[in-house]
């Protein structure tokens, strides 16, 4: 799957999640003990398809949906471990509602260039108390990025990877 990766082969990263080898891959870029890791989720645009029984399937990849994904991932990442069930459910609901509100507030997002293969794509970024968020539309794919600290500032490249070959500890 075409995945957004650090351009420098020496920069450590590992696959940390994903739906499937051709739909959705999340990587974590390890920047050492003093800087928070940066997560990058690359999603392909599957378009709207019919399932085996005629049901419609699709993935929302508009700017608000991808911004909410980045915000939601960061906000869920900072939920304290070990919360009682009721508090955990409340924290998850709060993260969901807040991520959508952050995503919809388009005026609060800054735009900078994300250079890839000679094209400057629009990278929308936003800082919140918990960390930093970003998202971009790369045409066939979209990306969501988040970190408890500053974002990885690149450079980046798109590369075909097999997610099962880049798991942590391998």
C-alpha positions as CSV (number, residue, x, y, z in Angstrom):
1,X,0.0,0.0,0.0
2,X,1.2,3.5,-0.8
3,X,2.1,4.9,2.7
4,X,3.5,8.2,3.8
5,X,6.9,7.6,5.3
6,X,10.0,9.6,6.4
7,X,12.2,10.2,3.3
8,X,15.3,9.4,5.3
9,X,15.7,5.6,5.4
10,X,17.7,6.0,8.7
11,X,14.6,7.6,10.5
12,X,13.1,4.8,12.6
13,X,9.4,4.0,12.1
14,X,7.1,1.0,12.6
15,X,3.6,0.0,11.6
16,X,1.3,0.4,14.6
17,X,-2.1,-0.3,13.1
18,X,-4.4,-0.6,10.1
19,X,-7.5,-2.1,8.7
20,X,-5.8,-4.0,5.9
21,X,-2.8,-4.1,3.6
22,X,-4.5,-2.0,0.9
23,X,-6.8,0.3,2.8
24,X,-5.4,1.9,5.9
25,X,-1.9,1.8,7.6
26,X,-0.7,3.7,10.6
27,X,3.0,4.2,11.3
28,X,4.7,5.7,14.3
29,X,7.9,7.7,13.7
30,X,10.3,7.3,16.6
31,X,12.3,10.4,17.3
32,X,14.0,9.3,20.4
33,X,13.3,9.6,24.1
34,X,13.1,13.4,24.2
35,X,10.5,14.0,21.5
36,X,7.1,12.5,21.4
37,X,6.5,10.0,18.6
38,X,4.5,11.2,15.6
39,X,1.8,8.9,14.2
40,X,0.8,9.0,10.5
41,X,-2.3,7.2,9.2
42,X,-2.5,6.8,5.4
43,X,-6.0,5.9,4.0
44,X,-6.7,4.9,0.5
45,X,-9.9,6.2,-1.1
46,X,-11.9,3.1,-1.9
47,X,-14.7,5.1,-3.5
48,X,-18.3,3.9,-2.9
49,X,-18.7,0.2,-3.6
50,X,-21.4,-2.4,-3.5
51,X,-20.9,-5.2,-1.0
52,X,-21.7,-8.8,-1.7
53,X,-25.4,-8.4,-0.8
54,X,-25.9,-5.1,-2.5
55,X,-25.1,-2.9,0.5
56,X,-23.2,0.3,-0.1
57,X,-19.8,0.7,1.5
58,X,-17.5,3.7,1.6
59,X,-15.1,5.7,3.7
60,X,-15.5,9.4,4.5
61,X,-12.3,11.0,3.4
62,X,-13.4,14.7,3.3
63,X,-11.3,17.3,5.2
64,X,-13.5,17.3,8.3
65,X,-13.6,13.5,8.6
66,X,-9.9,13.2,8.3
67,X,-9.2,16.1,10.7
68,X,-11.6,14.5,13.2
69,X,-9.7,11.2,12.8
70,X,-6.4,12.9,13.6
71,X,-7.9,14.8,16.6
72,X,-9.8,11.7,17.8
73,X,-6.6,9.6,17.7
74,X,-4.6,12.1,19.7
75,X,-7.4,12.7,22.2
76,X,-7.9,9.0,22.8
77,X,-4.1,8.6,23.1
78,X,-4.1,10.9,26.1
79,X,-7.0,9.2,28.0
80,X,-5.4,7.9,31.2
81,X,-5.0,4.1,31.5
82,X,-6.9,2.3,34.3
83,X,-10.0,4.5,34.4
84,X,-13.1,2.9,35.8
85,X,-15.5,1.7,33.0
86,X,-18.0,4.6,33.3
87,X,-15.2,7.2,33.3
88,X,-13.5,5.6,30.4
89,X,-16.8,5.6,28.3
90,X,-17.3,9.3,29.2
91,X,-13.8,10.2,28.2
92,X,-14.2,8.4,24.9
93,X,-17.5,10.1,24.2
94,X,-15.9,13.5,25.1
95,X,-12.9,12.7,22.8
96,X,-15.3,11.9,19.9
97,X,-17.4,15.1,20.4
98,X,-14.4,17.3,20.8
99,X,-12.6,15.8,17.8
100,X,-15.5,16.7,15.6
101,X,-15.8,20.2,17.0
102,X,-12.0,20.7,16.4
103,X,-12.3,19.4,12.9
104,X,-15.3,21.6,12.0
105,X,-13.5,24.8,13.2
106,X,-11.7,25.2,9.8
107,X,-10.6,28.7,10.6
108,X,-8.3,27.4,13.4
109,X,-6.3,25.2,11.0
110,X,-3.1,26.6,9.4
111,X,-2.0,25.5,6.0
112,X,1.6,24.7,5.0
113,X,3.2,22.8,2.1
114,X,3.7,19.0,2.2
115,X,6.2,18.5,-0.7
116,X,5.9,15.0,-2.3
117,X,7.2,14.0,-5.7
118,X,7.6,17.6,-6.9
119,X,4.0,18.6,-5.8
120,X,3.2,20.8,-2.8
121,X,0.1,19.4,-1.2
122,X,-1.8,21.4,1.4
123,X,-1.0,20.2,4.9
124,X,-3.6,21.5,7.4
125,X,-2.1,21.7,10.9
126,X,-3.5,22.7,14.3
127,X,-2.0,22.8,17.9
128,X,-4.2,22.0,20.9
129,X,-3.1,21.6,24.5
130,X,-2.7,17.8,24.1
131,X,-0.4,18.1,21.1
132,X,-0.4,18.8,17.3
133,X,-2.7,17.6,14.5
134,X,-2.5,17.5,10.7
135,X,-4.3,16.2,7.7
136,X,-3.8,16.3,3.9
137,X,-5.5,15.1,0.8
138,X,-3.0,13.4,-1.6
139,X,-5.5,12.4,-4.2
140,X,-5.6,8.6,-4.1
141,X,-4.9,8.7,-0.4
142,X,-5.5,11.0,2.6
143,X,-3.4,11.3,5.7
144,X,-4.1,12.1,9.3
145,X,-1.1,12.9,11.6
146,X,-0.8,13.5,15.3
147,X,1.7,13.8,18.1
148,X,1.7,14.8,21.8
149,X,4.6,17.1,20.8
150,X,5.5,18.7,17.5
151,X,4.8,16.9,14.3
152,X,7.6,15.2,12.3
153,X,8.6,17.9,9.9
154,X,9.8,15.7,7.1
155,X,10.8,15.3,4.5
156,X,8.4,12.6,3.5
157,X,8.0,10.1,0.6
158,X,5.2,7.8,-0.5
159,X,6.2,4.2,-0.8
160,X,4.6,0.8,-1.3
161,X,5.0,-1.2,1.9
162,X,3.7,-4.5,3.2
163,X,2.4,-3.6,6.7
164,X,3.1,-7.0,8.1
165,X,6.9,-6.6,7.3
166,X,7.3,-3.4,9.4
167,X,5.8,-4.3,12.8
168,X,7.5,-3.1,16.0
169,X,10.2,-5.4,17.1
170,X,11.0,-6.8,13.7
